[in-house]
Every structure is written in structure tokens, then in C-alpha cells.
Amino acid sequence: MTKLDLTKFEKKMIIRNTRHSDIDHIIALQELCFPGMVPWKKDQLESHLEIFPEGQFVAEYDGEIIGSCSSLIINFDEYDDRHSWDDVTDKGYITNHNPEGYNLYGIEVMVHPDYRRMKIGHRLYEERKELVRSLNLKSIIIGGRIPNYHKYSNEMNPREYVNEVSLHKIYDPVLSFQLLNGFTLMRINPNYLPDDVQSNKYATLMEWNNVDYRPMSKRFYKTSYPVRICVVQYLMRQIKSFDEFAHQVEYFTDVASDSGSDFAVFPELFTTQLMSFLEERSPSLAVRKLTEYTEQYIELFTDLAVRYNINIIGGSHFVKEDDDEIYNIAYLFRRDGTIEKQYKLHITPNERKWWGISRGDEVKVFDTDCGKIAIQICYDIEFPELARIAADKGAKIIFTPFCTEDRQGYLRVRYCAQARAVENQIYTVISGTVGNLPQTENMDIQYAQSAIFAPSDFEFARDGIVGETNPNIEMVLIGDVDLEILRRQRQDGTVRQLKDRRHDIYSIKYKK
């Protein structure tokens, strides 16, 4: 008997997380599902995948995208009862996503018209519910359209219409579906989606409660979220060995730890102090000799971070990699023993001329036990695009180790760091070298006044300066920044640079 090949009958249905390759298909699907409404922009969907990829899903049937849904996490209590879709999604870019929030907010569900009544929407909702359970969130909240309301708007107000749908006397393709999926009505919001003509701009605010939610003792309404930072203004002096360098570094780490700091921050290229005993006059040869100390440098800071229970921004160091190129790299040494690195992206003419330094090509944001941070080395802070990319990736603090030889160079770093703090509603930290290395070519003089900067608003430090050192003196600066104040100001500050961006007329596109 000939066996029947069942594979030719199979059409696989899967619900999976959205990929970048799905974006064009999703936009085409939305134009088909919601004619007359403004579809997603490509950069909005890219932002979803960058910020909260776990919350974005598609339904794929026999290789075709036939459904999708998008969401973000918020603390719903922080939003006005009459909020609009733009308010709760930051105009569709979800840059207000809060990983510490309690509620998953659904901002879009759609199913291809040819595949409806196959429970595609139900499958997408079930995937959302599973996500909420896995993340231990309180609920799913949605602002649902009522697309059949325009047929009855001359006969009844929105409340009456919703009541009739709830009693199954009227069928609404969205509201009826949500009620069947266990959602309950919270309220009706006017002017929710300005281009939703079918719903007369109204939306039903609905909630599905996670009965498996377990209140965690660490999760509560925060009145403050302080992070203590110790900035080291490091004196470049002649030394005779790596051990002498290690002794100085450990001293400052001990000071930072004793003060209860969460971060200790060292300056850019402070390891060039090792050149003072290398007896190599040629800068290009000296820098290659310096790279031979990379492993000792990493071992030293890894040990200090764990032993003193402090996260360390290890300044920056010249590193020779497998391609035989030399890079200026800043390392994050976490207190749990893990390590991250950020390459310097923009190389100064001086670095190219004297040392032949190569440039990196990725803007990184790092998770720490004090939130997300970024490192932008010296010259990089002078390019505003990098800070905006880091902020959009969730960074709350940008650390800038720097090394400048004169006041003009120092002020470029300082003024740009202060500007980045205001533009991105973020904290910035600059840490520089002082002193002299008379026998070390191209590192002979230094100028610095290290500081911690905040945005400029009533809840932050006066003049947007949390603290600053005296110029050109070896010392430390210890200051507290509050991430909860930062979060509140981004939401409700006097000005809201991140929320008020005009995505309709400009954007920054990160190509990595």
C-alpha cells in the first residue's frame, strides 16, 4: 500500500516573537486591517524590538504573517485616566517602557481579514497572558477600539453602546472579542485615537487580571532610587612598576567602597601612566608595549570590583586585538565579577597621529544592579547622536572617562556632557586626569575638573550640577543621583525632551 505523504497537507501555525524581517509585512498587514488609519512607521516597530522585544508577537501561518500584536510595560497608576494612545505609547515608540512596571499595556492587535475566525487573535492574547505570568505582572491593560460604534452613534452614546455589546445585544468585532477573552471594562476614553473614525475616537479601557500574580517584597512604589557615584580625578605621576599603579588604584577603590558608592569611575587612558617606566620614547612603540599589560589590568579591576563590592568604570586602556589593531576601550567591571566593554567610536586626530588608534562601531548599554548605564569615552560625548541612542536603549547614566591637555579641550567635554544631560533627561558623569608625565611623549600635561551633571529642572541639583571637583587637583567627588526623580521628570517634568520629540519630521537611525 502506498503511504500517503502527510507533509504536503501540513500548514504550520506558530506564534512567535517579532523579528526585524517581519516589519514590512506588519506594515502591509496593518494597512489591510485598518484602511484609512495611519499605519506603523518602520522606525516605530524597530523601536519596539530595540526596547521590549519580548512583548512583540506575530502569528505565522504556512510562512505568512497573518497577525501581530505589540505591547509595553508601564505603571498604569502614573497615567491620567483620560490618557490617549499617544500618551501611553510615547507616540508609538514605547520609549516610556518601564521594566519595573506592574502592567502590560497592549497597544495593537490585528489579524488578516482572510484568516479571521481561526482564533488567531485568541492565540496572540494567550501569548500575552503567558508573558504576564512569566514576568509576574499584575495585569494586561488595553485601550480597545469600538469600530462598529459609528453605526449606532446617532442612536446612543458610547456608554450605552458598550453596555449593549456587553449584554450581547450588539456585536462589536473588537469589544466582543475582548470580553470573550476575560477582559473587564474600566472606563471609556474619548479622543484616544484621533484617526479612528469608526470608533468616533472613543476607546474602551479594559483589564485582564493575572490571578497568579505574587506581590514581591522588593517591588513597591519608590519615593527614591539613589545611586552613589565616586568620581576619581586621578593624578598622573611617574611610577616605577605596575604594582605601584595597582596600589594607587586600590586606594581609590577602597575610598569609594568605604563611602558606600555603587560606582567608582576612573579617567580615560590613565593606564598610560605605565608608560612612565617603559623607557620607550616613540609614542607608537610605547602604546604597543602598554597593551602588553591588558591582562594584568583586567585581572586587577575584576578582583577589586568583587573584593570591594563596587561597580567600577575602569577608565579606558589601549588594547591590541586579534586583527593587530589597537583600540581605546573602556571596561565595566561589575561587582558580581562580570565584565563588559565599550570601544571608543570617534578617534581624535591626535590619537590617530601619535598612536594609530582604530575606532569601534557599536553603542552599547549595560545592565547593572543600579539600572542601565552607558559609557562614552571623551570625544564620543561630543556627538549628541550617541547619547540619544543610549537613552533610547534605556540608559539612565552616561559615564564619560576623559583625558584632555588644556582648558579648551576640557570645556568641550564638560559643556557637551551637560548638554547631553538636558537633551536626554539623563545623568552624565565625567572623570579626568590631572598632573604631568614629563618623560612620556603625548601624555605630558593634563587638565580636568571632574563632575556629575543632572538635567535642569526643579527636582534636580541647582545649575544641573550634582557636584564637581576642584580643577587640576587629585581628589574624589562623591555624589548621589536619584533614578526615581529622573523617571518622574521624564513623565511629568517642566519640559519633556524625550516625549516631545517630533518623530514626524526627524529621527536618529542606529545602523547596527
N, C-alpha and C positions, 0 to 999 in steps of 0.2 A: 504493500500500500504506500502510495506517495505521501510523504509528510507535508503538511501544509505549513508554509513559511509564514509564521505569525508576525515576523518583524515588519513585513510590508503593510500591515494594518495598524501598527503602533504609531500613535501620535502623543508624544510625551508632554505632559503639563507639569511645569515646575514654577514655584515661587522662590525667587532668589533676590539677593541684594543687587541694586542697580550698579552698572558699570559705566565707565566713560563712553564706551562704544554704543551704549543704548540711547544716548542723549538725543541724537537726531530722530530716532524712532519715537521717542517720547513726545517730542515737539510735534511731529506729524500726527501722532495719536491724539494729542490734545486739540489740535485744530479740527480733527474729525469729530471728537466727542463734544466739544463746546464751540460750535460755529458762532462767530460774532463776538466772542470774548478774546481778550488779549492772551496769547499763548505764552508759555515759558520762554525766557531768553536762555540762550545757551550758557551764558556766564552764571545765571541763577542756578541752573542744575549742576554746573561744575562746583559752585559754592556749596551746594548740599553735600556733594560727595567729598569735598575737602573737609567740611566741618563735622558732619554727622553721617558717615556712610552707612552705619548700622541701621539708620532709620529710614532708608530709601529702598523700596522694593519694586520689582516688576513681576508680572505674570508672563511666562514664555510658553507658547503652545506650538509644538512642532517647529521650533526655531524662530517663531514670530512673536514680537512683543505685542500682547493684546490687552495689557492692563498695567497700571502703575500707581504707586502712592508715595507721598512724601510726608515727612514729619520732623519735628524738633522737640527738644526737652526745654520746659520752662517751669518757673514757679508761677502758677496761674494767679495766685493772690496778688502778684505785683502789677497786674494789668487792670486797667479800667474795665468795669462791667460792660461798657459800651464800646469796647475796642473794635477796630476794623481789622481786616485781613492784613493790610499793610503794617499796622501797629505790631501785630503778634508775629509777623514773619520778617520784620525789617525789610519790607518791600520785596519779599520773595527770596532774599539772600540768606536768611536764617543766621546772620552773624550775631544775633541775640541768643543763640542756642546756649543753654546753661547746663553743663553736665551734672551739676549738683542739684538740679531742679527735681520736682516731685511729679510733674505731669508730662505725659507725651501729648503734644498738640499735633493733630492731623491737619495738614494744610491742602491736601489734594488726594482724591481717589478717582480714577477713571478706568473705564472698560470699553473696548472696541465695540461699536454697535452690532457688528455681525456675530459677536461672541457673548452677548448678554443672555441671561437665564442659564448660564453654565456655572453659576456660583463663583465666578471669578472675583467679584467684589468681596464676597464672604471669605474666600481664601486669603485675600490681601488683609482683611480685617483680622483674621485669625493669626496671621503672621505678626501684625502689630501687637495683638494681645499677648502673644508669646514673648515678644520683645519686652513688653512692660513687666511681665512676670520675671523674666531673666534679669532685668535691671532693678527689680524691686521698686517700681514706681507706683504711685497711688492710683493713677487713673489715666485714661485716654480722654482728651477733650477735643471736640471738633466744632468748627463753625460750618454747618451744613446748608447748602442751597435748598430752596424750595421751588424748583423750576416749574411746577405746574400752577403756582400761585397766580401768575398773570391771567390765567383763565377765569379766576374767581375774584380778582381784586375789586371788581365793581360791585360784588355782592357781599363781601365780608372783609374784615380787617385781618391782618396776619395772625393774630391770636386765635380768632375764630377758625381760620383755615387750618392752622396747626392742630387745633382741638378736633376738628372733623377728620383729619388724617389719622390722629391718634386713636379715634373711635372706629377706624377702618371704613368710614363713610365716603372718604375721598382717597384716591391713590395718588401718592407723590413718589416718583421713582427714587428720590434721594432720601427723604424723610421716612417713608415707609420702610425702606431698606435698613436705615439706621435703627429704627425701633425694633425691627426683627433681629438685629444683631446685639440687642441688650443695652442700647443707649437710652438714657433718660433725658428729658428736656430740662435745661437750666433756665434759659431765657431766650428772648428773640431780640436780635441786634439789628438796628437799621443801618443803612449805609455801609454794609460790610464789604461788599464787592461792587464798586461803582459801575463796572461794566456788565453786571449780571442783570440784564433787562428782564429775563424770565421770572426771576425772584423779586422783581421790583426793589433790588438792592438789599433785601432782607436776608438774614441767615438765622437758623436755629442753633443756639449754643447747646451742645449735648455732651453727656459724660458717661463713660463706662468705668465702673469702679473695679479695681483689682482686689478681689476678696482674699488673695494670698499675700497682700502687702503686709510686710513686717516692719513696724517702726524701728529704726536703728538709733541707738543712743548717740551716735556721732552726728546724726542728721537733725538739725534743729534750726530755727530762724536765727541767723547770725546778726548780732549787733556790730561785730567787728571781726576781721580776719587779719590780724597783724603778722607781718613778716619782717624779721630783723635782719638788717644787712650791715656787714662790716666791710668798708672800702679801705683797702691798703694803698696808701701813697708811698711808693717804695723808693728808697734812696739807692741809686746806682753808685756803688763804690768798688774799688779794686779789691778782689779776693784772690786767694791762693789755691782753692780747691773746690770741688763740688760739695764736699762736706760742709764747708763754710757757708756756701749758698743754702744748703739744706737746713742748717742751723738757723739762719735768718728767717727762712720761710716758716719753719716750725714755730718760731717765736710769735710771728703774727697770727698763725693759725690758732695758737694757744690763747692769744688775746681775744680773738674773735669768738672762740668757743666759751671762754670764761664769761663773756658778756651775754651769752645766750643767743648768739646770732644763728640765723638759719643759713646765711650765705657769707662766705669770705670771698672777696673779689681782688684779684691781683692784676697788675697792668700788662699791656701789650709788650712783648719782646723783652720782658725783664730778665729772661734767661740769657740774653746777650751779655749780661754781667759775667757769665762764664768765659767770654772771650778775653777778659782782662788777664787771665793766666794762660791762655793758649799759645801765646808767643807767635802769632801769625798776623803780619801786618796787612796782607792783602784781604780786603773785605770778602771777595768772592770765595777765597780759600778758607777764611776764618768761619764763614757761615756753614760750609760743609763740615768742618771739624765740629762745630756746635751741634750739628744734627746727630753726631755720634752719642750724645748724651740723652737722646729721646727716651730710651727705655728707662734710664735712671730717673728722669724727670717724671715719667708716668708712674713708676713704682712709688716714688716719694709722695706724690699727691694722692694717689689711691690710698696709701697707708694712712696719711694724715686725715683724709676725709672720714675714714672709718674710725680711726682711733680717737679723733676729737669730735665725732658725731656732728659733722657740719658739711654742707654742700659747698664745694669750692669751685669758683671760676678761676681756673689756673692760668690767668693771664693769657699769653699766647707764646708759641715756641715755633722755631723753624724746624720742619720735618722733611726729610728726604724719603719719598715713597718709591714704590716699585718701578715707576716709569722714569726714575732718576731725576725727576723734577723736585724742586724744593717749594714747600707751601708754608704759609703763615697760618697756623691752626690754633684755635682756642679750644680748650678742653673743659667739659663739665665733669667734675668728679663728685658723684653723689655719695651721700653718707652711708648708703647701703652697699657701696663697693662697685657700682656700675659706672660706666664711663660713656660719654658722648663727645662728639667733636664738631666744630663749625669752622669751615675754611673761610679765610678772608676772600671776598669776592672781587673787590676793587683794589688793585695794586697801585701804589703811588709811583710817580716817575722815579723818585729816589730809590724805592725798593727794587725797581727793575734795573736801574743803572748800576747800583752798587752790589746787589746780591743776586739778581736774576731770579726773583721770586715769581712763581706761577700762581694763577688765580683759581679759586674754586668756582663751583657753579650751582650751588643749592642753598636755598634759605631754609634753615631748619628751626623747628620749635620743639622744645624738650619738655616732657612731663617731669615734674619734681613733686616732692611731698608738700610743696608750697605753691602748687599751681604750675601753669605753663609759663615757660620763660624762653627768651631768645638771646643769642649773643651776636653782636655786630661789631666787628673789630675796627676801631679807629675810623679810617676813611669811609667804611661802609655806612656809618651813621649819617654821613653827608648826602646819602642818596635816599630821598623820602619814600621811594617805592618799596624798598626793603622793609622798612618799619611797618608800612601799611600791609604788606603781605604777611608779616609776622603777626600783626594784630588780628588780621582776618583768620589766621590759623589758630588763634586763641591765646596768644602771648599776653601776659599782664605786666611783665617786667622785661625790659631790654637792657642787658649788661653790655657796656662798651669799654673794654680794656683799650687804652690808647698810649701812644708814645709820640710826643711832639717836642721839637727842639726850641721853639720860640713861642712868644705870646700869640702871634698871628695864627699859627697852626693850632695852638690850644683853643683859641676862641672859635675857630671853625668847628671843632669838635663840640665844644660847650654849647654854642648857640644852636647847632643842629640837633643836639640831644634834647635841649629844651623845646625846640620846635616840634620834634617827634612826640614828646610827651603831651603837648597840647593837641596836635593834629589827630592823634590816635587814642587819646584818653588812656594813657598808659604811664607807668613809671619807667624812668630811664636812670641808669647808674653809670658814671664814668670814673675810671680808675687809671691814674697815670704815674709815670716815673719822674723822679727828680734827681738832682745831683749831677755828677760828672764822671766820665770814664776817659781821662786824658789820653791814655795809650791805646784806646780802641777806636779805630777808624770808623767814621759814620755813626758812632754812638757816643760822641764825646760830650755833648751838652743835652740837657733835658729841661722842659718847662711844664708844670702841671698845677692844677688846683682841682682836686677830685671832688665829686659831688653826687647827690641823689636828687633827682628832679621829679616833680609831680605835675599833673595838669593844673591849669589855673582856674580855680572855682572856690566857692566859699568854704567847702568842707576840707580843702587841702591846705597845705602849709602856705604861709604868706609868701608871695612872689613866686610860688611854684617851686620853692627850694626847700626840700626836706632837711638838708644840711650840706655843708661844704667845708673842706679843709682850708687851712692857710696855704697860700701859694708857696711852692718850692721848699717845703719843709717835710721831712719824713714824719708821718703820723698816720693815724687811722681815723676814719669817720664811722660812727655807728648811728644808724637811724632806722626808724620803723616806718614801713609803708602799710597801708590798710587796703587789702583787696576787696573787702566788702564795701567800703566807701567808693572804691573805683567802680564796682558793679552797679551800685545805686546811681552814681553820677552818669554812667553811660546810659542808664534808663531814663533818668529824670533830672539831669543837670541843667544848669542855666543855658548851656549850649550842648549839643549832642552831635559832635563831628562825625561819629561813625554812623549813627542812624540817619543823619540828614544829608548824606552824600547823594549826589544826583547820578544815580546809576543809568538814568536815561540819556545822559549826554557825555559821560566819560566812564572809564574803568581802567583798572590795572590788571593786566593779564600775566599771570605767572606761567612760564613756559615749561616748567619741569613737571 
